[in-house]
């Protein structure tokens, strides 16, 4: 079943809306879906957009404390659980190249039994202590998981991180929710607004629906967030989702033949030139056998590539440049 969008709401590109709305605050909070890399596909362009507005801090729930050290050079398997996703890891490389200060805010402390808000309070306190106590005028982009980006106390009494941080800093954040308006395995699992918007061709790019006459974004009626991000439906070509081209700006690249001699299941991994195999790959894909026509999805740059067999042995290596 579909539900028509509220009257007077019109589709606008998500980045354009965020760029406009971010000028009205110093705190942008993004609620991602941890298991859907598509909800991270705007991070790189968003980091560049916010940088131009003076945002200088990037805080993420998944960051290990080591990322705050000056010696941090590239994301590896100790940098944070969700940074093992190449899409997320590439965004961190972009943040580092721009000059963002990376801030870890997760807590390892365990709260009292029955206190479901302890973790969120500690997260917010860590952000305040590590950023705003030293730089009261800081502009900060925060990446959180799902409802931790909510600005209001939940009906059951849970106080999400964003709601605590809003109170601690006195800053009204721009809160963006990425998980809900996305494609699911079956239409029944999808939000009725999402089914309506996509079936009527309203979501050609990551989109926020805006009521310009009232200055409202679709989602703000809930009171706990400012906007939903609507994601285009996914098309798969050569074994890869089209958002890797459209949102990430990646180029499809054929896997060099010397990496695919023989038979079996292989993992093809692409690393940035100068980074070791302990780094998170720029891209990686599983190949079933020589008849598999999957491609690599790569940005511009120089890379080294390896094939790993099912026994974790390196089968072949080569280098590649993408212009």
N, C-alpha and C positions, 0 to 999 in steps of 0.2 A: 504493500500500500504506500502511496505517495502522499505527502502533505505539502501543499503550495507554500512558498515562502511568504512571509508577512508582506503586506502591501507597501510599496514605495522603496523596497530594498533592491539595490542594483549591484551587479557583480563588478568588482574592481580587482586588479592584480594585487596579490597579498603584499608584495614588497613595496609597492607604491603607497599602500595604506599604512603599513608599518613605518615607512620612512616619514610620513606626515605625522602620524600619531606619536612617534618616539620623540619628536621635538617638544612635546608637551610634558615630558617627564624626564627622569634620569634613571629610570629602572624599567627594563623590559624583561619579562619573564615568559619563557616558552615551555609549555608542557608537552613533552614528546611521548610517543609510544615506543617503548624500549625495543620491541621486537619488529618494528616496521621502519627500516632505513629510509623509506620514502619521506617520513616525517622529519628527517634530518637533511633532506636534499636542498633546503634553502639556506642552510647554515653559512656556507661560504659567501654567497652574495649578501646575506644579511650582515655578516661580520664586516664586510667592506662598506656596506651602507651605513651602519651604525658608527664605524670608525670615522667616517667623514663628518659625523655629527658630534664627535668628541667623546664617544664611548671608548673607554680604555681598559675596562676590566671584563673578563669572561669567567664566570663561575659556573661549575657544573657539578651536579650531584655525584657523578661517577668518578670525578678526578681523585687520584691518589695524592697524598700530601706532597710527594716528590715533584709533582708538576710545578710547584711554586718555587722550586730551587732554580737558581740561575744556570745550573749545569744541565737542565733539561733541554734535550735537542730534538727528540722525535718520540712519538708514542710507541710504546712496546707493550708486551703482555702484562707488565706490572703497573701500567699507567692508570688503569681503571677498567672494570669489567666491560662496560659498554663501549669503550674505546677500541675494543677488539673488532668492531665493525669498521671496515675500511672507509665507509662514507663519513663516519664520525671522526675517525683518525685524520682523514684528509682535511676536515674542517679545523682541527687543532693545529695542523701544520700551517694553514692559512692564518689562523689567529696569531700564531707565534711569529710568522713572517711579517705581519702587519705591526706587531709590537704590543699586542694585548698582554696584560698581566693576568696569568692564569691563577684562579683561586679555587682551592678545594674547600668544600664546606660540609661534607658528610661527617657524621659523628660515629665513633666506635663505642661510645658509652651506652650502657643499658639503663633504661629508666625504671621506675618503680612498676611493679606488676599492676596492670590495669590502666596505666597512663599511656593511652594510644597517641598522645600528642607530644610525648617527650622528644622523639627523634626530630620532629619538625621544629620544635622550639629551639633545640640545640643547633639545627642547621641554620636557622635565621640568626641566632646569636653569633654563630661563627662568621656568617657573612658580614654582619655589622662590625664585629671585632676586627676582622681581617681586611675590611675595605673602608667602611664609613667612619670608624673611629680614627683612622689615619688620614682619610681624604673625604671630609664631609660633603664636598661638592662633586663627588665621583659620579660618573655615568657608567652603569653596569648592565651587562647582558647576562641573564641567568638561564641555564638549561636545567629543567627539573623533569621528573617523571610524572606524567598524568596529573592527578589531582593535587599534587604538592604545589602546583602553580595557582591554586585557587585563592582568591582574596578574602573569602568569608569562612567563618566557622561552619562546619557541616552540621546537619540536623542532629546527628548523634553526639555532637560535642567535640569532634575532632577539629583541631586548629591546624590547618595546612601551613607549610613553611611560608608561602607568599603572604598569608594573612598576618602571621606573626611579624614578618619583616616590614610589612606596611605599617604596623603599629609601632615598631621599634624605631623606624627611620622617619615616620611622618610623610613618606613619599607615596603618592598614589601611582602604582605601577601600571604599565601597559601589559596585560596578561593575555597570552595567546594560547589557544588550546588546539593541538594538532591531531589527536587520536580519533575524535568522534566522526568527522565527516570524511571518511575514507572508504575505499572499496573493501568488501569482505568476501568470504568464500561463497556466501549465498546472499541474495537480495534481502531475505528475511532478517539477516543480521545487520543490515544497514539502516542508518537513521532515515526516517521518512523525508526529511528536508533534503538529505543527500541524494536519495533516489529521484526526487523531483528535479533538483538542480541539474543533475547529470543527464537525466532523460530528456530535458528540455535544452540541452546544449549550452548551459550557462557556465560550465566550469571547463574552460579551455586551457587554463593554467592554474597554479595555486591561487586561490581566490578568497577574498573576504567580501561579504555582502554588506553594503553600506546604505543607510538611510540618511542622505545628505541634508534633508530638510530638518531632521531632528538631531543630527550629529551623532547618530547611534550606529554601532556595529552589531551585526547579527551574532548573538551570544551574550551581549551585555544585559539583555532582559532577565537572565538568570541571576544576576547580581554578584556572582562569584568570579566572573571572568569578563574580559572585554570583547573577545572575538574568537569565532571558530575559523580555522583554516580548512577550506574545502579543497580536496585533492582530486585532480583529474583521474579518470579511470585509466588503468594500466594496460598498455599493449606490449606484448613480448615479441621481440624480433631478434633473430639469431641467438635465442636463448637468454636475452637480457631485457630488463624493463626499460620502456622508452623514457622514463623520467631521468635516467642517467644521462641521456643526451639533452633533453629539454631543460631540466633544472640544474644539473651538475655541469653541463657543458662538456661532457666527455665525448670522445671520438671512438667509434667502433674500430677495432684493430684486429686483423686476423692473427691467430696464434702462429708464430713461426713454425714451419714444418719440422725443423730439427728437434722441437720439443715433443713431438707426437709420434715418434717412431716406435713401433711395437704395438702391443695390445694391452688392454686393461683399463682400470679406472685411475685417473691421475688428478692431482690438484695442481693447477697452474697458478703461480703467484708472481706478481709484479711488484718490484721494490724500487723506490726512488734511488737514483744513482748516489752513492756515498753512504747509504744506510745499510746496515747489516740485516741478515735474515731474522734477527730477533725483533726487528721493527715490525709494526703492523703493515701489511702490504697496501699498496695503492689500490690494487684490485686483485681479486682471486676468483677462480671459477673451477668447478669440477667438470672434467671431461670423461665421458664414458668409454669412448674408443675413438679410432681415427675417423669414423663416420659422423661423430658429433660435430656440429657446425657452430658451436658457441663462439663468440668473439670476446676479446678483452675490451673494457671500457676505460680509456685513459685520457688524462689531461695532457697538455703540452709538456714536454720535458724529456729528460734522458732517464732510462730505466735499465735495470737488469732483471731477468726473468728466469725462473726455474720451474721444472716439473718435478713433483714429488709423487712417488708411487704409493700404493695402499699400505706398504710396510714402512712408510715415512723415510724412504731412501731417495736421495736426489737422483733423478733419472737423467736430466740434461739441464744446461744453463746456456743463456745467450744474452745479448744486450739489444736495446731498441731505443730509437729516438722518435718522438712524435712532434710534429710541427703544426 
